[in-house]
Amino acid sequence: CLTCVDDFTKECLTVTVAFGISGVQVTRILDSIALFRGYPATIRTDQGPEFTCRALDQWAFEHGVELRLIQPGKPTQNGFIESFNGRFRDECLNEHWFSDIVHARKIINDWRQDYNECRPHSTLNYQTPSEFAAGWRKGHSENEDSDVTN
């Protein structure tokens, strides 16, 4: 599984289920997220081969995205995603026996939807990630509309 979580809103943008994920597949996943979120300024990852490959490096350069790789053996440098992945493993992966990849994708997507839409976070003033993100986007777009100068 490839998990992508927004550090600011805490939204789980995707949990991609596949038997193996290459760097090229990572770039396609990130492009699909960018269709509705835009390209991020920074992406922080571990040093897995799918993140240290030429395809992702080229993609980042082309889209002006800074790649920040944590040091090997230092998961605390990416604490939020490590915590998220632990929660995902404990609450979803370890709780289900998947009959096939289609079944896994359904269960995992249901878990992701619950995580985003039903679980308030204290760091988000007890809003769900979806509520916080929607409120931020609304406020951000209102500010942009009122502060536009040419």
DSSP file (Angstrom, degrees, kcal/mol; ACC not computed):
  #  RESIDUE AA STRUCTURE BP1 BP2  ACC     N-H-->O    O-->H-N    N-H-->O    O-->H-N    TCO  KAPPA ALPHA  PHI   PSI    X-CA   Y-CA   Z-CA
    1    1 A C              0   0    0      0, 0.0     2,-0.5     0, 0.0    16,-0.2   0.000 360.0 360.0 360.0 142.1    0.0    0.0    0.0
    2    2 A L  E     -A   16   0A   0     14,-2.1    14,-2.9     2,-0.0     2,-0.4  -0.976 360.0-163.8-111.2 120.4    1.1    3.6   -0.7
    3    3 A T  E     -A   15   0A   0     -2,-0.5     2,-0.4    12,-0.2    12,-0.2  -0.877   6.9-171.3-105.5 137.4   -0.4    6.1    1.8
    4    4 A C  E     +A   14   0A   0     10,-2.3     9,-2.1    -2,-0.4    10,-1.3  -0.988   9.7 177.5-127.5 120.9   -0.4    9.8    1.1
    5    5 A V  E     -A   12   0A   0     -2,-0.4     2,-0.6     7,-0.3     7,-0.2  -0.980  29.9-126.8-127.7 135.1   -1.5   12.1    3.9
    6    6 A D     >  -     0   0    0      5,-2.6     4,-2.1    -2,-0.4     5,-0.2  -0.706  15.4-151.9 -78.8 119.3   -1.6   15.9    3.9
    7    7 A D  T  4 S+     0   0    0     -2,-0.6    -1,-0.2     1,-0.2     0, 0.0   0.834  91.8  46.2 -61.0 -33.7    0.4   17.1    6.9
    8    8 A F  T  4 S+     0   0    0      1,-0.1    -1,-0.2     3,-0.1    -2,-0.0   0.958 126.0  24.1 -77.5 -53.1   -1.7   20.3    7.3
    9    9 A T  T  4 S-     0   0    0      2,-0.1   124,-0.2   123,-0.0    -2,-0.2   0.634  93.5-133.7 -88.9 -14.5   -5.2   19.0    7.0
   10   10 A K     <  +     0   0    0     -4,-2.1     2,-0.2     1,-0.3    -3,-0.1   0.542  52.2 152.9  68.8   9.7   -4.4   15.4    8.1
   11   11 A E        -     0   0    0    118,-0.2    -5,-2.6    -5,-0.2     2,-1.0  -0.476  48.9-131.8 -69.7 136.4   -6.5   14.2    5.2
   12   12 A C  E     -A    5   0A   0    100,-0.2    -7,-0.3    -7,-0.2     3,-0.1  -0.818  24.1-172.6 -85.4 107.3   -5.6   10.8    3.8
   13   13 A L  E     -     0   0A   0     -9,-2.1     2,-0.3    -2,-1.0    -1,-0.2   0.817  61.8 -13.7 -76.7 -31.7   -5.5   11.6    0.1
   14   14 A T  E     -A    4   0A   0    -10,-1.3   -10,-2.3    -3,-0.1     2,-0.4  -0.960  39.7-160.4-163.2 150.0   -5.1    8.0   -1.0
   15   15 A V  E     -A    3   0A   0     -2,-0.3     2,-0.6   -12,-0.2   -12,-0.2  -0.905  28.4-160.0-126.3 104.0   -4.3    4.6    0.1
   16   16 A T  E     -A    2   0A   0    -14,-2.9   -14,-2.1    -2,-0.4     2,-0.6  -0.758   1.0-154.5 -91.8 123.0   -3.2    2.9   -3.1
   17   17 A V        +     0   0    0     -2,-0.6     2,-0.3   -16,-0.2    88,-0.1  -0.860  33.2 134.4-102.1 121.5   -3.4   -0.9   -3.0
   18   18 A A        -     0   0    0     -2,-0.6     3,-0.2     1,-0.1    -2,-0.0  -0.973  62.2-113.7-156.9 163.6   -1.2   -2.9   -5.3
   19   19 A F  S    S-     0   0    0      1,-0.3     2,-0.3    -2,-0.3    -1,-0.1   0.779 103.6  -2.4 -74.5 -26.2    1.2   -5.8   -5.3
   20   20 A G        -     0   0    0     -3,-0.0     2,-0.5     2,-0.0    -1,-0.3  -0.929  66.7-149.7-161.8 141.1    4.1   -3.5   -6.0
   21   21 A I        -     0   0    0     -2,-0.3     2,-0.1    -3,-0.2    29,-0.1  -0.964  13.9-161.5-123.6 119.8    4.4    0.2   -6.6
   22   22 A S     >  -     0   0    0     -2,-0.5     4,-2.2     1,-0.1     5,-0.1  -0.383  35.6-103.9 -90.0 170.7    7.1    1.6   -8.8
   23   23 A G  H  > S+     0   0    0      2,-0.2     4,-2.2     1,-0.2     5,-0.2   0.881 122.9  54.4 -60.8 -39.1    8.3    5.1   -9.0
   24   24 A V  H  > S+     0   0    0      1,-0.2     4,-1.8     2,-0.2    -1,-0.2   0.916 108.3  49.1 -62.2 -42.5    6.5    5.6  -12.2
   25   25 A Q  H  > S+     0   0    0      1,-0.2     4,-2.4     2,-0.2    -2,-0.2   0.888 107.5  55.4 -64.0 -38.0    3.3    4.5  -10.5
   26   26 A V  H  X S+     0   0    0     -4,-2.2     4,-2.7     1,-0.2    -2,-0.2   0.924 106.7  50.6 -59.4 -43.9    4.0    6.9   -7.7
   27   27 A T  H  X S+     0   0    0     -4,-2.2     4,-2.3     1,-0.2    -1,-0.2   0.888 109.9  49.9 -63.8 -37.4    4.2    9.8  -10.2
   28   28 A R  H  X S+     0   0    0     -4,-1.8     4,-2.1     2,-0.2    -1,-0.2   0.906 111.1  49.2 -65.8 -40.9    0.8    8.8  -11.7
   29   29 A I  H  X S+     0   0    0     -4,-2.4     4,-2.0     2,-0.2    -2,-0.2   0.931 112.0  48.2 -63.0 -45.7   -0.8    8.6   -8.3
   30   30 A L  H  X S+     0   0    0     -4,-2.7     4,-2.4     1,-0.2    -2,-0.2   0.879 109.8  52.6 -64.5 -37.8    0.6   12.1   -7.4
   31   31 A D  H  X S+     0   0    0     -4,-2.3     4,-1.1     2,-0.2    -1,-0.2   0.899 108.2  50.9 -63.2 -39.4   -0.6   13.5  -10.7
   32   32 A S  H  X S+     0   0    0     -4,-2.1     4,-0.5     1,-0.2     3,-0.2   0.881 111.3  47.7 -67.6 -36.1   -4.1   12.1  -10.0
   33   33 A I  H >X S+     0   0    0     -4,-2.0     4,-1.7     1,-0.2     3,-1.3   0.906 106.7  58.3 -66.3 -40.9   -4.1   13.8   -6.5
   34   34 A A  H 3X S+     0   0    0     -4,-2.4     4,-2.0     1,-0.3    -1,-0.2   0.752  90.6  72.0 -62.7 -24.6   -2.8   17.0   -8.1
   35   35 A L  H 3< S+     0   0    0     -4,-1.1    -1,-0.3    -3,-0.2    -2,-0.2   0.860 116.3  20.5 -59.3 -34.7   -5.9   17.1  -10.4
   36   36 A F  H << S+     0   0    0     -3,-1.3    -2,-0.2    -4,-0.5    -1,-0.2   0.550 138.4  31.6-111.1  -9.8   -8.0   18.0   -7.3
   37   37 A R  H  < S-     0   0    0     -4,-1.7    -3,-0.2     1,-0.1    -2,-0.2   0.556  97.1-127.4-119.9 -13.9   -5.4   19.4   -4.9
   38   38 A G     <  -     0   0    0     -4,-2.0    -1,-0.1    -5,-0.3    -2,-0.1  -0.173  47.6 -52.5  79.9 173.1   -2.7   21.0   -7.0
   39   39 A Y        -     0   0    0     -5,-0.1    -8,-0.0    -4,-0.1     2,-0.0  -0.673  59.4-124.2 -86.2 137.6    0.9   20.1   -6.7
   40   40 A P        -     0   0    0      0, 0.0     3,-0.1     0, 0.0    26,-0.1  -0.337   8.0-130.5 -75.4 161.3    2.4   20.3   -3.2
   41   41 A A  S    S+     0   0    0      1,-0.2    25,-3.0    24,-0.1     2,-0.3   0.856  90.8  15.6 -73.6 -36.4    5.4   22.5   -2.3
   42   42 A T  E     -b   66   0B   0     23,-0.2     2,-0.4     2,-0.0    -1,-0.2  -0.985  57.4-163.4-141.9 145.2    7.1   19.5   -0.5
   43   43 A I  E     -b   67   0B   0     23,-2.5    25,-3.1    -2,-0.3     2,-0.5  -0.997  12.7-158.8-127.7 127.5    6.7   15.8   -0.2
   44   44 A R  E     +b   68   0B   0     -2,-0.4     2,-0.3    23,-0.2    25,-0.2  -0.916  24.1 157.6-107.8 129.3    8.4   14.0    2.6
   45   45 A T  E     -b   69   0B   0     23,-2.2    25,-2.8    -2,-0.5     2,-0.1  -0.880  41.0-106.0-139.8 169.1    9.1   10.3    2.3
   46   46 A D        -     0   0    0     -2,-0.3    -1,-0.1    23,-0.2    25,-0.1  -0.188  50.5 -93.9 -80.3-171.3   11.3    7.5    3.5
   47   47 A Q        +     0   0    0     22,-0.1     5,-0.1    24,-0.1    22,-0.1  -0.065  68.2 148.1-102.8  34.6   14.1    6.2    1.3
   48   48 A G    >>  -     0   0    0      1,-0.1     3,-2.0     3,-0.1     4,-1.1  -0.293  62.4-109.1 -62.3 154.5   12.1    3.4   -0.3
   49   49 A P  T 34 S+     0   0    0      0, 0.0     4,-0.3     0, 0.0   -26,-0.1   0.786 118.1  61.1 -60.2 -28.2   13.1    2.6   -3.9
   50   50 A E  T 34 S+     0   0    0      1,-0.2     6,-0.1     2,-0.2   -24,-0.1   0.700 111.1  41.0 -70.8 -17.3    9.9    4.0   -5.3
   51   51 A F  T <4 S+     0   0    0     -3,-2.0    -1,-0.2     1,-0.1    -3,-0.1   0.594 113.0  50.8-103.9 -15.1   10.8    7.4   -3.8
   52   52 A T  S  < S+     0   0    0     -4,-1.1    -2,-0.2    -3,-0.1    -1,-0.1   0.235  87.2 112.0-106.5  12.9   14.5    7.5   -4.6
   53   53 A C  S  > S-     0   0    0     -4,-0.3     4,-1.9    -5,-0.2     3,-0.2  -0.390  78.4-113.2 -88.1 163.8   14.2    6.6   -8.3
   54   54 A R  H  > S+     0   0    0      1,-0.2     4,-2.9     2,-0.2     5,-0.3   0.859 111.8  61.8 -61.5 -38.3   14.8    8.8  -11.3
   55   55 A A  H  > S+     0   0    0      1,-0.2     4,-2.2     2,-0.2    -1,-0.2   0.916 108.4  41.0 -59.7 -45.0   11.1    8.9  -12.3
   56   56 A L  H  > S+     0   0    0      2,-0.2     4,-2.7     1,-0.2    -1,-0.2   0.890 114.2  52.8 -71.6 -38.3   10.0   10.6   -9.1
   57   57 A D  H  X S+     0   0    0     -4,-1.9     4,-2.2     2,-0.2    -2,-0.2   0.926 112.2  45.2 -61.3 -44.8   13.0   12.9   -9.1
   58   58 A Q  H  X S+     0   0    0     -4,-2.9     4,-2.6     2,-0.2    -2,-0.2   0.918 112.3  51.8 -64.8 -44.0   12.2   14.1  -12.6
   59   59 A W  H  X S+     0   0    0     -4,-2.2     4,-1.6    -5,-0.3    -2,-0.2   0.930 110.0  49.2 -57.7 -47.3    8.5   14.4  -11.8
   60   60 A A  H  X>S+     0   0    0     -4,-2.7     5,-2.6     1,-0.2     4,-0.6   0.915 111.6  48.8 -60.9 -44.3    9.4   16.6   -8.8
   61   61 A F  H ><5S+     0   0    0     -4,-2.2     3,-0.9     1,-0.2    -1,-0.2   0.927 110.5  50.7 -60.6 -45.9   11.7   18.8  -10.8
   62   62 A E  H 3<5S+     0   0    0     -4,-2.6    -1,-0.2     1,-0.2    -2,-0.2   0.789 118.0  38.4 -64.2 -28.5    9.1   19.2  -13.6
   63   63 A H  H 3<5S-     0   0    0     -4,-1.6    -1,-0.2    -3,-0.2    -2,-0.2   0.319 110.4-114.5-107.8   6.8    6.4   20.3  -11.1
   64   64 A G  T <<5 +     0   0    0     -3,-0.9     2,-0.5    -4,-0.6    -3,-0.2   0.835  63.7 149.9  66.7  33.0    8.5   22.4   -8.7
   65   65 A V      < -     0   0    0     -5,-2.6     2,-0.5    -6,-0.2    -1,-0.2  -0.856  42.5-136.9-102.4 129.7    8.0   20.0   -5.8
   66   66 A E  E     -b   42   0B   0    -25,-3.0   -23,-2.5    -2,-0.5     2,-0.6  -0.740  14.5-148.3 -84.5 127.0   10.8   19.6   -3.2
   67   67 A L  E     -b   43   0B   0     -2,-0.5     2,-0.6   -25,-0.2   -23,-0.2  -0.853  11.4-168.8 -94.8 126.0   11.4   16.0   -2.2
   68   68 A R  E     -b   44   0B   0    -25,-3.1   -23,-2.2    -2,-0.6     2,-0.5  -0.947   3.8-164.2-116.5 110.5   12.5   15.6    1.4
   69   69 A L  E     -b   45   0B   0     -2,-0.6   -23,-0.2   -25,-0.2   -22,-0.1  -0.808  17.0-131.3 -94.8 129.0   13.8   12.1    2.2
   70   70 A I        -     0   0    0    -25,-2.8     3,-0.1    -2,-0.5    -1,-0.0  -0.370  35.2 -92.1 -72.1 159.7   14.1   11.2    5.8
   71   71 A Q    >   -     0   0    0      3,-0.2     3,-1.7     1,-0.1     6,-0.2  -0.436  51.0 -91.8 -70.2 145.2   17.4    9.7    7.0
   72   72 A P  T 3  S+     0   0    0      0, 0.0    -1,-0.1     0, 0.0   -26,-0.0  -0.321 112.5  14.3 -56.6 135.8   17.6    5.9    7.0
   73   73 A G  T 3  S+     0   0    0      1,-0.1     3,-0.1    -3,-0.1    -2,-0.1   0.650 100.4 105.5  74.6  15.5   16.5    4.5   10.3
   74   74 A K    X   +     0   0    0     -3,-1.7     3,-2.1     1,-0.1    -3,-0.2  -0.510  29.6 157.3-124.7  63.1   14.9    7.8   11.5
   75   75 A P  G >   +     0   0    0      0, 0.0     3,-1.8     0, 0.0     7,-0.3   0.730  67.5  73.8 -62.5 -19.8   11.1    7.3   11.2
   76   76 A T  G >  S+     0   0    0      1,-0.3     3,-1.1     2,-0.1     4,-0.1   0.722  82.6  69.5 -66.4 -18.0   10.6   10.1   13.8
   77   77 A Q  G <  S+     0   0    0     -3,-2.1    -1,-0.3     1,-0.3     3,-0.1   0.627 110.5  33.0 -72.2 -11.3   11.6   12.5   11.0
   78   78 A N  G <> S+     0   0    0     -3,-1.8     4,-2.0    -4,-0.2    -1,-0.3  -0.337  81.9 152.4-134.1  49.5    8.3   11.6    9.4
   79   79 A G  H <>  +     0   0    0     -3,-1.1     4,-2.7     1,-0.2     5,-0.2   0.827  63.2  54.6 -57.6 -42.7    6.3   11.0   12.6
   80   80 A F  H  > S+     0   0    0      1,-0.2     4,-2.8     2,-0.2    -1,-0.2   0.942 112.2  42.4 -62.4 -46.9    2.8   11.8   11.5
   81   81 A I  H  > S+     0   0    0     -3,-0.2     4,-3.2     2,-0.2    -1,-0.2   0.870 113.2  53.6 -69.1 -34.0    2.8    9.4    8.6
   82   82 A E  H  X S+     0   0    0     -4,-2.0     4,-2.0    -7,-0.3    -1,-0.2   0.923 112.1  45.0 -63.2 -42.4    4.5    6.7   10.7
   83   83 A S  H  X S+     0   0    0     -4,-2.7     4,-2.4     2,-0.2    -2,-0.2   0.922 113.7  50.0 -64.7 -44.4    1.8    7.2   13.3
   84   84 A F  H  X S+     0   0    0     -4,-2.8     4,-3.0    -5,-0.2    -2,-0.2   0.939 110.4  49.4 -58.7 -48.3   -0.9    7.2   10.6
   85   85 A N  H  X S+     0   0    0     -4,-3.2     4,-2.5     1,-0.2    -1,-0.2   0.871 110.3  51.3 -62.1 -36.9    0.5    4.0    9.0
   86   86 A G  H  X S+     0   0    0     -4,-2.0     4,-2.7     2,-0.2    -1,-0.2   0.920 111.9  46.3 -64.2 -43.9    0.6    2.3   12.4
   87   87 A R  H  X S+     0   0    0     -4,-2.4     4,-3.1     2,-0.2     5,-0.4   0.924 112.8  50.6 -63.4 -44.8   -3.0    3.2   13.0
   88   88 A F  H  X>S+     0   0    0     -4,-3.0     4,-2.0     1,-0.2     5,-1.6   0.915 112.7  46.5 -58.9 -45.2   -4.0    2.0    9.5
   89   89 A R  H  <>S+     0   0    0     -4,-2.5     5,-3.1     3,-0.2     6,-0.3   0.939 117.5  42.6 -63.3 -47.9   -2.2   -1.3   10.1
   90   90 A D  H  <5S+     0   0    0     -4,-2.7    -2,-0.2     1,-0.2    -1,-0.2   0.911 123.3  35.2 -66.9 -43.8   -3.8   -1.8   13.5
   91   91 A E  H  <5S+     0   0    0     -4,-3.1    -1,-0.2    -5,-0.2    -2,-0.2   0.722 135.1  12.1 -87.8 -22.7   -7.3   -0.7   12.7
   92   92 A C  T >X5S+     0   0    0     -4,-2.0     4,-0.8    -5,-0.4     3,-0.7   0.745 124.9  40.9-120.1 -64.1   -7.6   -2.0    9.1
   93   93 A L  G >4<S+     0   0    0     -5,-1.6     3,-0.7     1,-0.3    -3,-0.2   0.904 119.8  43.6 -62.3 -43.2   -5.0   -4.3    7.8
   94   94 A N  G 34<S+     0   0    0     -5,-3.1    -1,-0.3    -6,-0.2    -4,-0.1   0.641 112.0  55.6 -77.2 -13.0   -4.7   -6.4   11.0
   95   95 A E  G <4 S+     0   0    0     -3,-0.7     2,-0.4    -6,-0.3    -1,-0.2   0.525 103.3  58.7 -95.9  -7.6   -8.5   -6.6   11.4
   96   96 A H    <<  -     0   0    0     -4,-0.8     2,-0.6    -3,-0.7    -4,-0.0  -0.929  61.5-147.9-129.5 147.9   -9.4   -8.0    8.1
   97   97 A W        -     0   0    0     -2,-0.4     2,-0.4    -3,-0.0    -3,-0.1  -0.959  28.4-147.2-109.0 111.3   -8.7  -11.1    6.0
   98   98 A F        -     0   0    0     -2,-0.6     3,-0.1     1,-0.1     4,-0.0  -0.654  12.5-162.0 -87.7 131.0   -8.8  -10.0    2.4
   99   99 A S  S    S-     0   0    0     -2,-0.4     2,-0.3     1,-0.2    -1,-0.1   0.794  73.4 -18.8 -80.7 -28.8  -10.0  -12.5   -0.2
  100  100 A D  S  > S-     0   0    0      1,-0.0     4,-2.3     0, 0.0    -1,-0.2  -0.947  77.3 -85.1-163.7 178.4   -8.5  -10.7   -3.1
  101  101 A I  H  > S+     0   0    0     -2,-0.3     4,-2.5     1,-0.2     5,-0.2   0.836 123.5  55.1 -67.8 -32.3   -7.2   -7.2   -4.1
  102  102 A V  H  > S+     0   0    0      2,-0.2     4,-2.0     1,-0.2    -1,-0.2   0.928 109.8  46.8 -64.8 -44.5  -10.7   -5.9   -5.0
  103  103 A H  H  > S+     0   0    0      2,-0.2     4,-2.4     1,-0.2     5,-0.2   0.914 111.8  51.5 -62.1 -43.5  -11.9   -6.8   -1.6
  104  104 A A  H  X S+     0   0    0     -4,-2.3     4,-2.7     1,-0.2     5,-0.3   0.923 108.4  51.3 -60.0 -45.3   -8.8   -5.2    0.0
  105  105 A R  H  X S+     0   0    0     -4,-2.5     4,-2.4     1,-0.2    -1,-0.2   0.894 110.7  48.8 -61.1 -40.3   -9.4   -2.0   -2.0
  106  106 A K  H  X S+     0   0    0     -4,-2.0     4,-2.3     2,-0.2    -2,-0.2   0.956 114.3  43.6 -64.8 -50.6  -13.0   -1.8   -0.8
  107  107 A I  H  X S+     0   0    0     -4,-2.4     4,-2.1     1,-0.2    -2,-0.2   0.917 116.4  47.8 -61.6 -43.9  -12.3   -2.3    2.9
  108  108 A I  H  X S+     0   0    0     -4,-2.7     4,-2.5    -5,-0.2    -1,-0.2   0.895 111.1  50.0 -67.4 -40.5   -9.3    0.0    2.8
  109  109 A N  H  X S+     0   0    0     -4,-2.4     4,-2.5    -5,-0.3    -1,-0.2   0.899 109.7  51.7 -65.0 -38.9  -11.2    2.8    1.0
  110  110 A D  H  X S+     0   0    0     -4,-2.3     4,-2.2     2,-0.2    -2,-0.2   0.913 110.7  48.4 -61.4 -42.3  -14.1    2.4    3.5
  111  111 A W  H  X S+     0   0    0     -4,-2.1     4,-2.7     2,-0.2    -2,-0.2   0.919 111.1  50.5 -63.1 -43.8  -11.5    2.8    6.3
  112  112 A R  H  X S+     0   0    0     -4,-2.5     4,-2.5     2,-0.2  -100,-0.2   0.907 110.0  50.0 -61.5 -42.7  -10.0    5.9    4.6
  113  113 A Q  H  X S+     0   0    0     -4,-2.5     4,-2.5     2,-0.2     5,-0.3   0.919 111.8  48.1 -62.9 -43.4  -13.4    7.5    4.2
  114  114 A D  H  X>S+     0   0    0     -4,-2.2     4,-2.4     1,-0.2     5,-0.6   0.920 111.2  51.3 -61.5 -44.2  -14.1    6.9    7.9
  115  115 A Y  H  X5S+     0   0    0     -4,-2.7     4,-0.6     1,-0.2    -2,-0.2   0.920 117.1  38.9 -59.3 -45.3  -10.8    8.3    8.9
  116  116 A N  H  <5S+     0   0    0     -4,-2.5    14,-2.5    -5,-0.2    15,-0.4   0.841 128.7  27.9 -75.0 -34.3  -11.3   11.5    6.8
  117  117 A E  H  <5S+     0   0    0     -4,-2.5    -3,-0.2    -5,-0.2    -2,-0.2   0.606 125.1  34.4-110.2 -13.8  -15.0   12.1    7.5
  118  118 A C  H  <5S+     0   0    0     -4,-2.4    -3,-0.2    -5,-0.3    -2,-0.1   0.504  95.4  80.1-122.7  -6.0  -15.9   10.6   10.9
  119  119 A R     << -     0   0    0     -4,-0.6    -1,-0.1    -5,-0.6     2,-0.1  -0.875  62.5-150.7-115.2 105.8  -12.8   11.1   13.2
  120  120 A P        -     0   0    0      0, 0.0     2,-0.4     0, 0.0     8,-0.3  -0.421  11.6-146.5 -68.7 147.6  -12.2   14.5   14.8
  121  121 A H  B > > -C  127   0C   0      6,-2.4     5,-2.0     1,-0.1     3,-1.4  -0.955  12.1-142.5-116.5 133.5   -8.6   15.4   15.5
  122  122 A S  G > 5S+     0   0    0     -2,-0.4     3,-1.5     1,-0.3    -1,-0.1   0.868 104.5  58.4 -60.7 -35.3   -7.6   17.4   18.5
  123  123 A T  G 3 5S+     0   0    0      1,-0.3    -1,-0.3     2,-0.1     0, 0.0   0.623 104.4  52.4 -71.0 -11.1   -4.9   19.1   16.4
  124  124 A L  G X 5S-     0   0    0     -3,-1.4     3,-0.6     3,-0.2    -1,-0.3  -0.027 128.5 -96.1-110.0  27.7   -7.7   20.3   14.0
  125  125 A N  T < 5S-     0   0    0     -3,-1.5    -3,-0.2     1,-0.2    -2,-0.1   0.887  80.5 -57.2  57.6  40.7   -9.8   21.8   16.8
  126  126 A Y  T 3 <S+     0   0    0     -5,-2.0     2,-0.3     1,-0.2    -1,-0.2   0.790 106.9 129.6  59.9  34.0  -11.8   18.6   17.0
  127  127 A Q  B <   -C  121   0C   0     -6,-0.8    -6,-2.4    -3,-0.6    -1,-0.2  -0.773  63.7-108.1-103.9 158.1  -12.9   18.7   13.4
  128  128 A T     >  -     0   0    0     -2,-0.3     4,-2.7    -8,-0.3     5,-0.2  -0.449  34.7-107.6 -74.6 160.5  -12.5   15.8   11.0
  129  129 A P  H  > S+     0   0    0      0, 0.0     4,-2.6     0, 0.0  -118,-0.2   0.901 121.7  50.7 -55.8 -40.3   -9.8   16.2    8.3
  130  130 A S  H  > S+     0   0    0    -14,-2.5     4,-2.4     2,-0.2     5,-0.2   0.914 111.3  47.2 -65.2 -42.4  -12.5   16.7    5.7
  131  131 A E  H  > S+     0   0    0    -15,-0.4     4,-2.5     2,-0.2     5,-0.2   0.933 113.7  47.8 -63.4 -45.8  -14.3   19.4    7.7
  132  132 A F  H  X S+     0   0    0     -4,-2.7     4,-2.6     1,-0.2    -2,-0.2   0.930 113.2  47.7 -61.4 -46.1  -11.0   21.2    8.5
  133  133 A A  H  X S+     0   0    0     -4,-2.6     4,-2.8    -5,-0.2     5,-0.2   0.911 112.2  49.2 -63.2 -43.0   -9.9   21.1    4.8
  134  134 A A  H  X S+     0   0    0     -4,-2.4     4,-2.3     1,-0.2    -1,-0.2   0.920 113.0  47.4 -63.7 -43.0  -13.3   22.3    3.5
  135  135 A G  H  X S+     0   0    0     -4,-2.5     4,-2.4     2,-0.2     5,-0.2   0.898 113.0  48.5 -64.1 -40.9  -13.3   25.2    6.0
  136  136 A W  H  X S+     0   0    0     -4,-2.6     4,-2.9    -5,-0.2    -2,-0.2   0.929 112.1  48.4 -66.1 -44.3   -9.7   26.1    5.2
  137  137 A R  H  X S+     0   0    0     -4,-2.8     4,-2.8     2,-0.2     5,-0.2   0.905 111.9  50.1 -62.9 -40.4  -10.4   26.1    1.5
  138  138 A K  H  X S+     0   0    0     -4,-2.3     4,-2.1    -5,-0.2    -2,-0.2   0.953 115.4  41.9 -63.0 -49.2  -13.5   28.2    1.9
  139  139 A G  H  X S+     0   0    0     -4,-2.4     4,-2.1     1,-0.2    -2,-0.2   0.874 115.2  51.3 -64.3 -37.7  -11.7   30.8    4.0
  140  140 A H  H  X S+     0   0    0     -4,-2.9     4,-2.2    -5,-0.2    -2,-0.2   0.909 111.1  46.3 -68.1 -42.3   -8.7   30.7    1.7
  141  141 A S  H  X S+     0   0    0     -4,-2.8     4,-2.3     2,-0.2    -1,-0.2   0.862 111.6  52.3 -70.9 -34.0  -10.7   31.2   -1.5
  142  142 A E  H  X S+     0   0    0     -4,-2.1     4,-2.1    -5,-0.2    -2,-0.2   0.919 110.9  47.8 -64.9 -42.6  -12.7   34.1    0.2
  143  143 A N  H  X S+     0   0    0     -4,-2.1     4,-1.7     1,-0.2    -2,-0.2   0.904 111.4  50.4 -64.1 -40.8   -9.4   35.8    1.2
  144  144 A E  H  < S+     0   0    0     -4,-2.2     4,-0.5     1,-0.2    -1,-0.2   0.913 110.1  50.4 -63.2 -41.7   -8.0   35.3   -2.3
  145  145 A D  H  < S+     0   0    0     -4,-2.3     3,-0.5     1,-0.2    -1,-0.2   0.891 115.8  41.3 -64.3 -38.7  -11.2   36.8   -3.9
  146  146 A S  H  < S+     0   0    0     -4,-2.1    -1,-0.2     1,-0.2    -2,-0.2   0.687 117.3  46.8 -84.2 -17.4  -11.1   39.9   -1.6
  147  147 A D  S  < S+     0   0    0     -4,-1.7     2,-0.3    -5,-0.2    -1,-0.2   0.254  75.9 130.5-108.9  12.4   -7.3   40.4   -1.8
  148  148 A V        +     0   0    0     -3,-0.5     2,-0.4    -4,-0.5    -3,-0.0  -0.501  30.4 176.9 -71.8 128.6   -6.7   40.1   -5.5
  149  149 A T              0   0    0     -2,-0.3    -2,-0.0     1,-0.1    -3,-0.0  -0.980 360.0 360.0-130.0 147.1   -4.7   43.0   -6.9
  150  150 A N              0   0    0     -2,-0.4    -1,-0.1     0, 0.0    -2,-0.0   0.338 360.0 360.0-120.6 360.0   -3.4   43.6  -10.5
